[in-house]
Amino acid sequence: MTKLDHVREAWAEALDITPGEVPTEVSFFDAGGNSLLLLLLWERLNEHTTRDLKAADLFEHSTVVAQAEFLEGTDELTAAAPTSRSALLGRARQGAS
């Protein structure tokens, strides 16, 4: 699986759509994301990389293609066990309280 595929799957999970519906050249917010979902995306991408990824990196690299290229320049993405969207939302909500 390529880095682009990993990023696309993370977006699909956060946005609750299929990977095929994820636009690759549109910003996360323009694709229907919001601040909470961005944190879910950040958490999911952190599960796939050893890089110290910051949420601000996702603002700077705001499309699927840009995020995959950003992550590709530093290390290999690793396969992580699938995490349900509801589990990610629950963890994000716990962290916010």
C-alpha positions, 0 to 999 in steps of 0.5 A: 500500500502506498503512502497516498493510499494510507492518507486516503484511507485515513481521510475516508475514515475521518470523513466517514466516506469510502476511500474512492470518494476522497478527493486528492487535490481538495483541502480537508475542510473543503472536503467536509472536514472540521476541527474535530475531524482534523484531530481524528485524521491527525491521530490516524496518520500518527498511527501510520508514521514514526514521524513527530507529526503535528496537527499544524502540519496538516494545515500546511499540507492540506490535501491528500497528495500534499500530506502523502508527499510530506510524509513520504519525505521522511519515513515509511508509513507503517500498517496499523490495525484498523480503528473504527471511526467511533473509537477515534471519536471517543478518544478525541472526545476524552482528550478534549475533556 
